[in-house]
Amino acid sequence: MSETQHEENIEQVEIRFVGAIYNNPELLVDYGYYIRPKYDFADNATRFFFEQAQIMYQTVTQTFNKINVSVFMTEESERLKQYQKYGGWRTIETWIKLSSDNEFDVRSCFDRLKKYSLLREYERKGFNTAFIRRHKQFDFMTAKDIYKMIRTQADHINTVIMGDSDIDVLNSKVGDMIDNCLDTPDQGFEIPFPILNEVFMGMQKKTIMACAAMSNAGKSRLMIKLVAYATLVLKKRTLVLLNEMTVEKMRKALLTTVINNPEYKALHGVDITKPEREIVMGQYRDENGQFIIRKRDSHGNFLESTQEFLQRVQEHSEEYHKVKQIASWIESQVKALIYVKDISADYSDHVLEFEIRKAVITKGVELWFYDTCKNEQVGEWSAFKATVTKLAEICKPLNVFGYISMQLNDETNSVAPENMNSSCIAEAKQTKHVLDSLVMIKQINKDEYYKYKYIKKNEESWGSDVIADLSQSKTYYCFVVDKNRSGVKPRLIFEVDLNLNIWIECGELLRR
């Protein structure tokens, strides 16, 4: 087969690949990060249509049809000129018909794009690649196979085309690093708990944090506390992935969090305390502090319609209006900030990576949260570790912060809170190795309060600490920092009210 015939084939490959993108734009999530249009498309038309597809997907719409594409193309005169030059929607439609939605075919097209772009760049740099093209196994070669054949002369070119990282010199730019830290300290997004914020240096991009707790211990509510702070206070775009709690339950937890915590009260200006249980039961008090109950007959049948009951609540409950006021404030503040997806039907590694990548590409998400992390192969620790490893690896190239909640095993019941470690993680204790930070939480039994004390800051005397006892009227959780790449690993104590979703960081926990 001649070189010309090979080039004719690759032109068809480019057309089929771009056609597949317009047929299924979500392929951009899987392949867009790795494509370098300048190098990967020899044809100007395929390059143009691919670049416009990327812009559309990231900024305008994730649905490609004649109307959406045509409107987008008309927004800029030069873009419209190129669009018309290359045949407009008629060309795209033809390419879609020539494409395949088969995953294997799309991957094959991608691999061939990389293969030929690598060859073209070698040739542009003056390398003779004729012997490669004439090789009897040429059709079966990959881009990496070609690179291996002339890699001693091509390291830099491979870096540009394949998207690999350059080897750096560790003992260089040290002085610049010092000055850069003065300008931009290595501090992540603020955690709403002062000690933990200092311990972890915030929620740092390119890292992943895990919080492990037993079932029904409040790990989802702790997560929504962090989500609410990141969005409502820090104004950061956030993705929340769910596979246990429903979106509706998370929405109720969010409302409860914003109603009862002081950092949000300072923003919405409504002073009220309202348990989540009362919200979900539709219980609101009148001016006498009594719940307004929907009227029923002696058999339990309603005597008033839903609208009549609602009107009565609106007329007699100031508490109801305060809750509604806070809800309106949340809606006005979090619009286009919190993106949530229920993935309980499919939480495979591919789906997790896809949803995170898509949110970063199309929504500008900077933090993602996943509750609860688990693997489809129940009980298989290696598969669970692979999932956590995949999630950890996503954070660096996407420049985002990741957070996962995990389950502790039942044996943790017999472990003293301060003695928890990664062996308590259900499924896979080895996941600790791939995490940047790991916190394990457990409620302290009230009949064991006498065993503990804690150190807290003396608010009346700056810089000094005091020893405090645990109060029988309160509920406490022990937080064990079991992994921290940033430094210290303290054991902390929190005062917790799950029904109000209040988490108060008290200080460092000590044994008596």
Salt bridges, closest charged atoms under 4 A:
GLU7 OE2 - ARG133 NH1 3.09
GLU26 OE2 - LYS358 NZ 2.51
ASP40 OD2 - LYS114 NZ 2.98
GLU75 OE1 - ARG79 NH1 3.91
GLU76 OE2 - ARG79 NH2 3.32
ASP111 OD1 - ARG107 NE 3.28
GLU121 OE2 - ARG124 NH2 2.64
GLU123 OE2 - ARG133 NH2 2.98
ASP139 OD1 - HIS6 ND1 3.91
GLU244 OE2 - LYS374 NZ 3.63
GLU248 OE1 - ARG251 NH1 2.97
GLU263 OE2 - LYS225 NZ 2.60
ASP271 OD1 - LYS265 NZ 3.63
GLU276 OE2 - ARG221 NH2 3.30
GLU278 OE1 - LYS274 NZ 2.83
GLU278 OE1 - ARG285 NH1 2.90
GLU304 OE2 - ARG312 NH2 2.59
GLU315 OE1 - HIS316 NE2 3.93
GLU318 OE2 - LYS322 NZ 3.92
GLU319 OE1 - LYS274 NZ 2.99
GLU319 OE2 - ARG285 NH1 3.41
GLU353 OE2 - ARG357 NE 2.99
GLU353 OE1 - LYS390 NZ 3.57
GLU355 OE2 - LYS341 NZ 2.75
GLU366 OE1 - LYS205 NZ 2.84
GLU418 OE2 - ARG511 NH1 2.85
ASP436 OD1 - ARG485 NE 2.86
GLU448 OE2 - LYS451 NZ 3.34
ASP465 OD1 - LYS457 NZ 3.51
ASP469 OD1 - ARG512 NH2 1.95
ASP482 OD2 - LYS432 NZ 3.33
GLU495 OE1 - LYS474 NZ 3.52
